[in-house]
Amino acid sequence: MRSHYCGQLNETLVDQTVTLCGWVHRRRDHGGVIFLDMRDRDGIAQVVVDPDTAEAFANADRCRNEFVLRIVGRVRPRPEGTQNPNMPTGMIEVLAKEVEILNTAATPPFQLDEHGKVGEEVRLKHRYIDLRRPEMLDKLRLRSRISHSVRAFLEAQGFLDIETPILTRATPEGARDYLVPSRTHAGSFFALPQSPQLFKQLLMVSGFDRYYQIAKCFRDEDLRADRQPEFTQIDLEASFVDEDEIMGITESMIRQLFQEVLEVELPAFPRMPYSEAMSRYGSDKPDLRIPLELVDVDDLMAQVDFKVFSGPAKADDGRVAALKVPGGAELSRKAIDEYTKFVGIYGAKGLAWIKVNERAKGLEGLQSPIVKFMENVIDELLERLDAQDGDIIFFGADKARVVNEALGALRVKLGEDLDLYTQAWAPLWVVDFPMFEDDGSARMQALHHPFTAPSCDVESLKANPVQALSRAYDMVLNGTELGGGSIRIHDQAMQRAVLEVLGIDQAEAEEKFGFLLDALKYGAPPHGGLAFGLDRLVMLMTGARTIREVIAFPKTQSAACLMTDAPGEVSADQLKELNIRLRAKAKPEAAE
């Protein structure tokens, strides 16, 4: 039905007849001549309709925004003074010979060129309209290019694209499973996969050596800007590899991807131990574009007569850290109060601060309600932080977890608010993660997942699991975890030891992981892999603020689809087939 996409038109086609199909992006009537901006997935072209072509003009006169048209016309240069060099098709226009209305359109719920004034709920309710916007088309087109580049790279590296099941069984992997009732096995449930983790390990046991998949994954967890109940992973696994080889392959893939798609040469990927990342940045995914660091001051604060500081400084699980912001003394008291509220989100009870106005004057040159408690250590504190006139120092004092989360988040917010970024892209590998974490529950938890290999032997693991490090690695870019992976456990004895440390006894292990434990008996090779969050990667590469902007049909933060009204109720007959009976909703109590 067409010869060209709108965005393909240029000066090389002058005097040629073209046929376009698309939507009316904008209609203008200038002194009897009608201008139609025609839009398709490739761009926008200006169409001119003269009264001389009576039928075409009559149809153009009926057109409104979002009518679907087929246009036949001649490409010609735009008149002098009307050219638009900022537009790919801005040097030419199409003089219409035929205007065919393929379909009319009701007035859309929002104008496509005024989306900034429209709430996200309205956009998601009418997502099929929202996706027509050139900005959304560009994001999803780039997503397609990213997927293509990844596939081409991995195929060239000998990886095989193999699908794994969507209907599987529930296994504890760190988040809630989405459960699917079985009609043929009454009372039993499938689970949607949180990841293809177990199946890709089984593929290694099966001898496929190198596997990849762009896989759908499902997690029933609380949502935020970079989370969705269903999301997409670039998943890969390889046999007979170590950490350096997997990290080398995936780093090369990301480098090539940025070069091909964005023409960006990424800087070096430094490696940083988890403990150093937490100490310096309060986060295991630090944004290295921001030149602010946390500095430990426990030894100094243990000496002050100020229990808010000295208590955590002396506690085994406590931490007192300082965050210096160069030039930050200009922050108003109102701004500091706002930052105090902000760190409260992360459990901080307050936010102490010192403004360094004139360091040479000693205590008199400092402005803070806490300086009077720190006379005996203030000089050493300023020296350790290399504090200069005009700086502000923020403090966190609490359990180490609270301090890390609060000051780590504050560091990122200050970087954004004060525009402290020193570079466009800052990649990083975080390595040497702890194997386990104690979250206060009865059992220890795997920091990554129960199939991650420790960097010690079975005896050392059992003797001191708290100190055990894992062979895990995360790729971080601009403060976002792009992907995480590890060398896996390929030895049955080690796998049982890890499950034992996690409080999973042999009976529970057999019930939940019996098929994996059984497979490990039959010559499992050393193997490891990594999974990238495709949605997060596209979000970063397009500059979007949330992954909802780079997913065609996303869910809201309450895990609902406004467009289809999902999730929804099902009929009594369907429930009966599944052997499910719903509990009656509780009636509200009558008002007294």
TORPA-681751 format. One record per residue (C-alpha): residue in one letter; x, y, z. Coordinates in Angstrom, 2 decimals, always signed. Each point is the difference from the previous one (the first is absolute). Layout:
N
   code         x         y         z
      A         X         Y         Z
...
//
This chain:
592
   code         x         y         z
      M     +0.00     +0.00     +0.00
      R     +2.99     +2.35     +0.30
      S     +3.34     +0.60     -1.67
      H     +1.85     +1.68     +2.89
      Y     -0.21     +0.68     +3.72
      C     -0.48     +3.68     +0.83
      G     +3.38     +0.29     +1.70
      Q     +1.82     -1.36     -3.07
      L     -0.78     +3.00     -2.18
      N     +2.91     +2.28     -0.87
      E     +1.37     +2.22     -2.78
      T     +1.13     -2.98     -2.10
      L     -3.69     -0.74     -0.70
      V     -0.85     +3.47     -1.38
      D     -2.41     -0.23     -3.00
      Q     -0.77     -3.65     +0.73
      T     -3.54     -1.21     +0.74
      V     -0.35     -1.71     +3.37
      T     -2.81     -1.75     +1.86
      L     -0.19     +0.47     +3.77
      C     -2.22     -1.58     +2.65
      G     -0.38     +1.24     +3.57
      W     -1.78     +2.24     +2.45
      V     -0.75     +3.72     -0.05
      H     +2.35     +1.41     +2.63
      R     -1.13     +3.59     -0.57
      R     -2.26     +1.82     -2.45
      R     +0.40     +3.65     -0.97
      D     -2.07     +2.14     -2.39
      H     +2.02     +2.90     -1.44
      G     -2.00     +2.23     -2.31
      G     -1.76     -2.74     -1.86
      V     +3.01     -2.35     -0.10
      I     -0.15     -2.93     +2.44
      F     +3.16     -1.32     +1.63
      L     -0.05     -3.49     +1.49
      D     +2.84     -1.29     +2.14
      M     -0.08     -3.72     -0.76
      R     +1.46     -2.34     +2.63
      D     +0.99     -3.65     +0.00
      R     +2.47     -2.03     +2.06
      D     +2.95     +1.44     -1.97
      G     -0.68     +3.72     +0.28
      I     -2.09     +2.95     -1.15
      A     -0.36     +1.45     -3.50
      Q     -1.75     +3.20     -1.05
      V     -2.74     -0.44     -2.61
      V     -1.42     +2.98     -1.94
      V     -3.50     -0.25     -1.48
      D     -1.04     +2.70     -2.52
      P     -3.61     +0.83     -0.92
      D     +0.93     -0.89     -3.61
      T     -0.33     -3.70     +0.86
      A     -3.66     +0.23     +0.95
      E     -0.61     -3.54     +1.31
      A     +3.28     -0.12     +1.93
      F     -0.69     +3.47     +1.45
      A     -3.51     -0.97     +1.09
      N     +1.31     -3.07     +1.79
      A     +2.81     +1.98     +1.61
      D     -2.54     +2.56     +1.20
      R     -1.85     -2.80     +1.83
      C     +3.16     -1.22     +1.72
      R     +0.66     +0.43     +3.68
      N     +2.81     -1.15     +2.25
      E     +0.57     -3.78     -0.01
      F     -2.02     -0.69     -3.16
      V     +1.67     -2.83     -1.93
      L     +0.95     +1.04     -3.55
      R     +1.58     -1.21     -3.21
      I     +1.68     +2.79     -1.92
      V     +1.32     -0.03     -3.58
      G     +2.07     +3.01     -0.99
      R     +3.15     +1.53     -1.45
      V     +3.02     +0.84     +2.14
      R     +1.20     +3.59     -0.42
      P     +2.37     +2.35     +1.84
      R     -1.58     +2.19     +2.64
      P     -0.15     +3.69     -0.97
      E     +2.83     +2.20     +1.21
      G     -0.56     +1.10     +3.59
      T     -2.28     -2.91     +0.91
      Q     +2.72     -2.66     +0.32
      N     +0.60     -1.67     +3.35
      P     +3.61     -1.28     +0.29
      N     -0.77     -1.46     +3.46
      M     -2.43     -2.49     -1.54
      P     +1.23     -3.00     -2.08
      T     -2.62     +0.74     -2.67
      G     +0.15     +3.75     +0.52
      M     +1.43     +0.90     -3.42
      I     -2.78     -1.57     -2.08
      E     -3.77     -0.38     -0.12
      V     -2.50     -2.09     -1.93
      L     -2.49     +1.66     -2.35
      A     -3.02     -2.29     +0.21
      K     -1.78     -1.37     -3.04
      E     -2.19     -2.44     +1.94
      V     -1.21     +0.04     +3.60
      E     -1.80     -3.17     +1.04
      I     -1.56     -0.23     +3.45
      L     +0.57     -3.59     +1.14
      N     -1.65     +0.59     +3.38
      T     -1.30     +2.82     +2.12
      A     +0.91     +0.49     +3.66
      A     -1.78     +1.31     +3.06
      T     +1.67     +2.87     +1.81
      P     +2.85     -1.64     +1.94
      P     +0.02     +0.30     +3.82
      F     +3.14     +2.14     -0.25
      Q     +1.97     +1.74     -2.71
      L     +3.06     -1.95     -1.03
      D     +2.17     +3.12     -0.01
      E     -1.15     +1.06     +3.50
      H     +0.72     -3.20     +1.92
      G     +1.94     +1.84     +2.70
      K     -3.26     +1.44     +1.31
      V     -1.71     -3.38     +0.22
      G     +0.08     -2.24     +3.07
      E     +1.57     -3.44     -0.26
      E     -3.30     -1.72     +0.88
      V     -1.69     +1.52     -3.06
      R     +2.95     -1.00     -2.19
      L     -0.01     -3.59     +1.28
      K     -3.78     -0.28     -0.35
      H     +0.32     +0.94     -3.68
      R     +3.43     -1.53     -0.56
      Y     -0.73     -0.70     -3.69
      I     -0.30     +3.77     -0.46
      D     +3.01     +0.77     +2.19
      L     +2.17     -2.39     -2.04
      R     -0.66     +2.08     -3.12
      R     +2.09     +2.83     +1.41
      P     +3.34     +0.33     -1.81
      E     +1.80     -0.12     +3.39
      M     -1.53     -3.39     +0.81
      L     +0.61     -1.32     -3.51
      D     +3.66     +0.99     +0.31
      K     +0.38     -1.77     +3.35
      L     -1.50     -3.26     -1.21
      R     +1.91     +0.15     -3.28
      L     +3.23     +0.37     +2.00
      R     -1.08     -2.92     +2.19
      S     -0.33     -2.12     -3.12
      R     +3.49     +1.03     -1.16
      I     +1.43     -0.90     +3.42
      S     -1.56     -3.48     -0.12
      H     +1.30     -0.51     -3.53
      S     +3.54     +1.10     +0.95
      V     +0.04     -2.30     +3.04
      R     -1.20     -2.98     -1.99
      A     +2.56     +0.59     -2.76
      F     +2.85     +0.31     +2.52
      L     -0.90     -3.13     +1.95
      E     -0.61     -2.08     -3.11
      A     +3.45     +1.03     -1.24
      Q     +1.44     -1.17     +3.34
      G     -1.52     -3.45     -0.43
      F     -2.99     +0.38     +2.33
      L     -3.18     -1.91     -0.92
      D     -3.44     +1.59     +0.37
      I     -2.01     -2.55     +2.02
      E     -3.44     +0.58     +1.56
      T     -0.77     -1.21     +3.51
      P     -3.46     -0.71     +1.54
      I     -2.38     +2.70     +1.20
      L     -2.13     -2.45     +2.00
      T     +2.31     -1.50     +2.62
      R     -0.03     -0.67     +3.76
      A     +0.40     +2.43     +2.86
      T     +3.56     +0.25     +1.34
      P     +1.30     +2.49     +2.58
      E     +1.99     +2.59     -1.99
      G     -0.49     +3.13     +2.08
      A     -3.39     +1.37     -1.13
      R     -3.60     -1.19     +0.00
      D     -1.01     -2.28     -2.83
      Y     -2.95     +0.56     -2.28
      L     -2.01     -3.21     +0.35
      V     -2.12     -1.64     -2.71
      P     -2.56     -2.62     +1.11
      S     +0.05     -3.30     -1.87
      R     -3.30     -1.29     -1.39
      T     +1.37     -3.49     -0.59
      H     +1.69     -0.35     +3.39
      A     -2.59     +1.17     +2.51
      G     +1.45     +1.95     +2.90
      S     +3.41     +0.43     -1.65
      F     +1.51     +3.12     -1.48
      F     +2.54     +1.00     -2.61
      A     +2.17     +3.04     +0.64
      L     +1.08     +2.54     -2.58
      P     +3.82     +0.16     -0.04
      Q     +1.75     +2.75     +1.94
      S     +2.91     -0.78     -2.34
      P     +1.15     -2.94     -2.16
      Q     +2.70     -0.72     +2.63
      L     -0.50     -3.72     +0.62
      F     -0.76     -0.85     -3.61
      K     +3.08     +1.73     -1.37
      Q     +2.13     -1.91     +2.51
      L     -1.64     -3.21     -1.17
      L     +0.86     +0.95     -3.58
      M     +3.64     +0.18     +1.07
      V     -0.29     -3.46     +1.55
      S     -1.53     -1.08     -3.33
      G     +3.13     +1.09     -1.84
      F     -1.27     +2.97     -2.00
      D     +3.04     +1.98     +1.22
      R     -1.24     +3.50     -0.91
      Y     -3.64     +1.09     +0.35
      Y     -1.82     +3.31     -0.23
      Q     -3.58     +1.16     -0.04
      I     -1.87     +3.29     +0.07
      A     -2.39     -1.30     +2.64
      K     -3.19     +1.14     +1.69
      C     +0.21     -0.16     +3.80
      F     -2.66     +0.52     +2.67
      R     +0.23     +1.18     +3.61
      D     -2.87     +0.91     +2.29
      E     +1.79     +2.75     +1.92
      D     -0.52     +3.63     +0.95
      L     +0.61     +2.21     -3.02
      R     +2.05     +3.15     -0.62
      A     +1.43     +1.92     -2.95
      D     +2.22     -2.83     -1.21
      R     -2.23     -2.98     +0.89
      Q     -2.96     -1.67     -1.71
      P     -1.85     -3.22     +0.87
      E     +1.08     -1.35     -3.39
      F     +3.32     +1.06     -1.43
      T     +2.56     -1.09     -2.56
      Q     +3.47     -1.42     +0.58
      I     +2.93     -0.50     -2.34
      D     +0.94     -3.34     +1.52
      L     +3.18     -1.93     -0.74
      E     +2.00     -2.91     +1.38
      A     +3.24     -1.73     -1.03
      S     +1.96     -3.09     +1.02
      F     +3.70     -0.34     +0.81
      V     +0.38     +3.70     +0.81
      D     +1.10     +2.08     +2.98
      E     -1.01     +3.47     +1.16
      D     +2.48     +1.81     -2.22
      E     -1.26     -1.68     -3.15
      I     -3.70     +0.67     +0.65
      M     +0.73     +3.59     +1.00
      G     +2.19     +0.45     -3.07
      I     -2.66     -1.32     -2.39
      T     -2.82     +2.10     +1.45
      E     +2.11     +3.15     +0.32
      S     +0.93     -0.32     -3.68
      M     -3.68     -0.46     -0.86
      I     -1.03     +3.18     +1.83
      R     +2.88     +1.96     -1.51
      Q     -0.95     -1.10     -3.51
      L     -3.67     +0.71     +0.69
      F     +0.67     +3.60     +1.06
      Q     +2.29     +0.54     -2.98
      E     -2.50     -1.38     -2.52
      V     -3.17     +1.55     +1.37
      L     +1.13     +3.28     +1.60
      E     +3.46     +0.47     -1.54
      V     +1.34     +0.25     +3.56
      E     +3.39     -1.35     +1.07
      L     -0.43     -1.08     +3.61
      P     +2.89     +0.71     +2.41
      A     +1.85     -2.70     +1.91
      F     -1.97     -2.43     +2.17
      P     +1.81     +0.08     +3.38
      R     -0.52     -2.83     +2.49
      M     -0.94     +0.79     +3.58
      P     -0.57     -2.39     +2.91
      Y     -3.44     +0.12     +1.58
      S     +1.47     +1.05     +3.36
      E     +1.75     +2.99     -1.59
      A     -3.13     +1.08     -1.87
      M     -2.04     -0.06     +3.21
      S     +2.71     +1.84     +1.96
      R     +0.61     +2.76     -2.54
      Y     -3.46     +0.39     -1.53
      G     -2.50     -1.74     +2.32
      S     -1.25     -2.02     -2.97
      D     +0.87     -3.13     -1.94
      K     -0.91     +1.84     -3.20
      P     +1.75     +3.36     +0.40
      D     -0.35     +2.78     -2.54
      L     +3.64     +0.86     -0.72
      R     -0.97     +3.14     -1.93
      I     -0.48     +1.70     +3.37
      P     +3.33     +0.94     +1.68
      L     -1.33     -0.25     +3.59
      E     +1.10     -2.72     +2.41
      L     -0.89     -1.18     +3.47
      V     +2.87     +0.16     +2.50
      D     +0.10     -2.11     +3.15
      V     +0.41     +2.05     +3.18
      D     -0.89     -2.65     +2.61
      D     +3.38     +0.28     +1.73
      L     -0.41     +3.76     +0.44
      M     -3.64     -0.06     +1.07
      A     +0.68     -2.69     +2.59
      Q     +1.94     +2.73     +1.86
      V     -2.77     +2.66     +0.12
      D     -2.46     +0.60     +2.83
      F     -2.98     -0.24     -2.34
      K     -1.85     -3.30     +0.26
      V     -1.74     +0.45     -3.35
      F     +3.46     -0.46     -1.54
      S     +2.00     -1.88     +2.62
      G     -2.64     -2.72     +0.45
      P     +0.01     -1.23     -3.63
      A     +3.76     +0.59     -0.24
      K     +0.60     -2.51     +2.80
      A     -2.70     -2.53     -1.02
      D     +0.98     -3.15     -1.90
      D     -2.70     +0.58     -2.62
      G     +0.23     +3.79     +0.03
      R     +1.59     +2.53     -2.29
      V     +0.68     +3.74     +0.01
      A     +0.85     +1.40     -3.44
      A     +0.49     +3.48     -1.42
      L     -0.92     +1.28     -3.45
      K     +1.76     +3.19     -1.09
      V     -1.65     +2.13     -2.71
      P     +2.38     +2.58     -1.51
      G     -1.70     +3.39     -0.22
      G     -2.99     -1.35     +1.89
      A     +0.13     +2.68     +2.71
      E     -2.25     +2.05     -2.28
      L     -2.87     -2.41     +0.67
      S     -2.83     +1.71     +1.85
      R     -1.42     -1.26     +3.27
      K     -3.19     -0.86     -1.88
      A     +1.99     -2.18     -2.43
      I     +1.78     -1.74     +2.90
      D     -3.36     -0.66     +1.65
      E     -1.24     -1.56     -3.25
      Y     +3.05     -2.25     -0.11
      T     -0.66     -0.96     +3.62
      K     -3.51     -1.13     -0.97
      F     +1.46     -1.84     -2.97
      V     +2.44     -2.14     +2.04
      G     -2.87     -0.77     +2.38
      I     -1.48     -2.13     -2.79
      Y     +2.97     -2.33     +0.50
      G     -0.35     -0.24     +3.77
      A     +2.37     +2.82     +1.02
      K     -1.14     +1.78     +3.17
      G     +1.54     +3.29     -1.10
      L     +2.72     +1.64     -2.07
      A     +2.79     +1.77     +1.86
      W     +2.07     +2.55     -1.92
      I     +2.86     +2.48     +0.23
      K     +0.51     +2.98     -2.29
      V     +3.64     +0.97     -0.45
      N     -0.10     +3.77     -0.41
      E     +3.56     +0.97     +1.01
      R     +2.09     -2.98     +1.01
      A     +2.94     +2.16     +1.13
      K     -2.12     +1.42     +2.84
      G     -0.45     -3.42     +1.60
      L     -3.32     -0.57     +1.75
      E     -1.05     +3.59     -0.65
      G     +0.17     -0.63     -3.75
      L     -2.35     -2.97     +0.18
      Q     -3.78     +0.13     +0.01
      S     -1.86     -2.92     +1.55
      P     -2.06     -0.95     +3.06
      I     +2.32     -2.96     +0.68
      V     +3.44     +1.68     -0.11
      K     +0.01     +0.58     +3.76
      F     +0.04     -3.78     +0.54
      M     +2.99     -0.56     -2.26
      E     +2.66     +2.47     +1.19
      N     +2.52     -2.72     +0.79
      V     -0.14     -1.59     -3.50
      I     -1.04     +2.83     -2.31
      D     +3.46     +0.79     -1.36
      E     +0.73     -3.63     -0.81
      L     -3.46     -0.38     -1.54
      L     +0.47     +2.97     -2.34
      E     +3.46     -1.24     -0.92
      R     -1.25     -3.51     -0.82
      L     -2.75     +1.38     -2.21
      D     +2.26     +2.67     -1.54
      A     -2.81     +2.45     +0.73
      Q     +0.37     +3.44     -1.59
      D     -1.80     +3.31     +0.44
      G     -3.47     -0.21     -1.55
      D     -0.44     -3.75     +0.56
      I     -2.74     -1.74     +1.96
      I     +0.43     -3.31     +1.80
      F     -2.95     -2.33     +0.60
      F     +0.12     -2.82     +2.55
      G     -1.75     -3.33     +0.37
      A     +0.10     -1.86     +3.32
      D     -2.00     -3.18     +0.54
      K     +0.16     -3.66     -0.87
      A     +2.32     -0.46     -2.97
      R     -2.87     -1.05     -2.26
      V     -1.98     +3.16     +0.75
      V     +3.02     +2.27     -0.45
      N     +0.91     -1.63     -3.31
      E     -3.51     +0.22     -1.41
      A     -0.66     +3.54     +1.23
      L     +3.32     +1.64     -0.91
      G     +0.28     -2.08     -3.17
      A     -3.38     +1.31     -1.17
      L     +0.84     +3.54     +1.15
      R     +3.22     -0.12     -2.02
      V     -1.97     -0.84     -3.16
      K     -2.64     +2.67     +0.68
      L     +2.63     +2.68     +0.60
      G     +1.72     -1.00     -3.22
      E     -3.26     +0.46     -1.89
      D     -1.16     +3.17     +1.78
      L     +3.38     +1.78     -0.24
      D     +0.91     -1.45     -3.42
      L     +3.28     -1.45     +1.23
      Y     +0.40     -2.53     -2.82
      T     +3.52     -0.18     -1.38
      Q     -0.65     -2.26     -3.02
      A     -2.84     -1.36     -2.12
      W     +0.61     -3.72     +0.58
      A     +1.67     -1.73     +2.94
      P     +0.08     -3.83     -0.18
      L     +1.22     -2.21     +2.83
      W     +0.34     -3.65     +1.01
      V     -0.83     -0.73     +3.65
      V     +1.58     -3.27     +1.16
      D     +0.72     -2.04     +3.14
      F     -3.53     +0.07     +1.39
      P     -0.77     -1.75     +3.29
      M     -1.62     -3.40     -0.50
      F     -2.68     +0.62     +2.62
      E     -1.76     +2.80     +1.82
      D     -1.81     +0.06     +3.31
      D     -3.28     +1.88     -0.47
      G     -1.23     -0.67     +3.53
      S     -2.07     -3.05     -0.93
      A     +0.53     -3.46     +1.41
      R     +2.00     -1.07     -3.04
      M     +3.01     +1.52     -1.72
      Q     -0.76     +1.18     -3.52
      A     +2.00     -0.41     -3.20
      L     +1.14     +3.46     -1.11
      H     -0.47     -1.02     -3.64
      H     -1.60     -3.45     -0.28
      P     +0.67     -3.47     +1.48
      F     +1.83     -1.23     -3.11
      T     +2.86     +2.52     +0.16
      A     +3.39     -1.60     +0.62
      P     +1.99     +1.11     +3.05
      S     +3.69     +0.83     -0.34
      C     +0.90     -2.50     +2.76
      D     -0.27     -3.75     +0.51
      V     -2.82     -1.90     +1.74
      E     +1.76     -0.23     +3.38
      S     +0.80     +3.72     +0.14
      L     -3.53     +0.88     -1.05
      K     -1.56     -2.06     +2.79
      A     +2.50     +1.23     +2.58
      N     -0.49     +3.72     -0.67
      P     -2.86     +0.75     -2.43
      V     -0.27     +3.65     +1.07
      Q     +3.50     +0.72     -1.34
      A     -0.43     -1.97     -3.24
      L     +0.26     +1.94     -3.25
      S     -1.73     -1.00     -3.20
      R     +1.21     -0.24     -3.58
      A     -2.64     +2.53     -1.03
      Y     +0.32     +3.18     -2.05
      D     -2.33     +2.87     -0.89
      M     +0.35     +2.42     -2.89
      V     -1.02     +3.52     +1.04
      L     -0.51     +3.02     -2.25
      N     -0.79     +3.49     +1.29
      G     -1.23     -1.35     +3.31
      T     -2.27     -2.63     -1.56
      E     +0.64     -3.73     +0.19
      L     -0.02     -1.05     -3.64
      G     +0.60     -3.66     +0.67
      G     +1.16     -2.50     +2.54
      G     +1.44     -3.47     -0.16
      S     +2.33     -2.51     +1.54
      I     +1.93     -3.17     -0.40
      R     -2.51     -2.70     +1.01
      I     +0.34     -2.96     +2.32
      H     +0.65     -3.06     -2.14
      D     +0.83     -2.40     +2.85
      Q     -2.86     -1.73     +1.83
      A     +1.78     +0.02     +3.37
      M     +0.56     +3.76     -0.18
      Q     -3.60     +0.60     -1.08
      R     -1.31     -2.00     +2.97
      A     +2.37     +1.91     +2.34
      V     -1.32     +3.36     -1.20
      L     -3.61     -1.12     +0.40
      E     +0.84     -1.23     +3.50
      V     +1.43     +3.39     +0.97
      L     -3.23     +1.56     -1.31
      G     -1.98     -2.23     +2.36
      I     -1.38     -2.21     -2.78
      D     +0.16     -3.59     +1.21
      Q     +0.43     -3.04     -2.23
      A     -3.73     -0.72     -0.26
      E     -0.84     +3.59     -1.01
      A     +2.96     +0.06     -2.38
      E     -1.20     -3.16     -1.72
      E     -3.53     +1.37     -0.24
      K     +0.98     +3.36     -1.50
      F     +3.27     -0.69     -1.80
      G     +0.11     -3.78     -0.36
      F     +0.22     +0.12     -3.79
      L     +3.03     +2.33     +0.17
      L     +1.75     -1.96     +2.74
      D     -0.59     -3.18     -1.98
      A     +1.44     +1.57     -3.16
      L     +3.15     +1.08     +1.83
      K     +0.82     -3.68     +0.56
      Y     +0.42     -0.66     -3.71
      G     +3.13     +1.91     -0.99
      A     -0.96     +3.68     +0.31
      P     +2.70     +2.25     -1.51
      P     +1.30     +3.16     +1.69
      H     -2.25     +2.77     -1.30
      G     -1.16     +3.54     +0.57
      G     -1.99     +2.76     -1.57
      L     -1.63     +3.37     +0.28
      A     -3.43     +1.55     -0.57
      F     -0.52     +3.58     -1.15
      G     -3.21     +1.93     +0.57
      L     -0.92     +0.94     -3.57
      D     -2.60     +2.52     +1.16
      R     +2.52     +1.79     +2.25
      L     +2.59     -0.01     -2.77
      V     -2.44     +1.60     -2.46
      M     -1.10     +2.49     +2.67
      L     +3.59     +1.19     +0.45
      M     +0.81     +0.09     -3.70
      T     -3.13     +2.02     -0.86
      G     +0.22     +2.33     +2.99
      A     -3.45     -1.07     +1.22
      R     -0.80     +0.50     +3.68
      T     -1.83     -3.30     +0.52
      I     -0.08     -3.38     -1.73
      R     -3.72     +0.57     -0.64
      E     +1.11     +2.40     -2.73
      V     +1.86     -2.74     -1.90
      I     -2.52     -2.84     +0.31
      A     -2.79     -0.03     -2.56
      F     -2.79     -0.97     +2.41
      P     +1.21     +0.43     +3.61
      K     -1.81     -0.39     +3.30
      T     -0.53     +2.76     +2.55
      Q     +1.75     +0.06     +3.39
      S     -2.92     -2.02     +1.37
      A     +0.69     -2.71     -2.62
      A     -3.15     +0.80     -2.00
      C     -0.56     +0.61     -3.70
      L     -2.24     +3.04     -0.39
      M     -0.55     -0.66     -3.70
      T     -1.41     -3.54     +0.37
      D     -1.18     +0.31     +3.63
      A     +2.18     -2.97     +0.97
      P     -0.02     -1.78     +2.35
      G     -3.71     -0.73     -0.19
      E     -2.56     -2.37     +1.41
      V     -0.72     -3.35     -1.65
      S     -3.21     -1.97     -0.25
      A     -1.20     -2.53     +2.55
      D     +0.25     -2.72     -2.67
      Q     +3.68     +0.73     -0.57
      L     +0.69     -0.15     +3.72
      K     -1.90     -3.27     +0.29
      E     +2.14     -1.55     -2.77
      L     +3.08     +0.98     +1.98
      N     -1.41     -1.38     +3.26
      I     +0.21     +3.45     +1.59
      R     -2.55     +1.53     +2.34
      L     +0.28     +3.68     +0.89
      R     -0.49     +1.10     +3.58
      A     -2.90     +2.44     +0.31
      K     +1.07     +3.59     +0.43
      A     -0.49     +1.26     +3.55
      K     -2.93     +2.35     +0.35
      P     +0.79     +3.42     +1.48
      E     -1.17     +0.35     +3.58
      A     -3.04     +2.15     +0.54
      A     +0.70     +3.44     +1.39
      E     -0.84     +0.34     +3.66
//
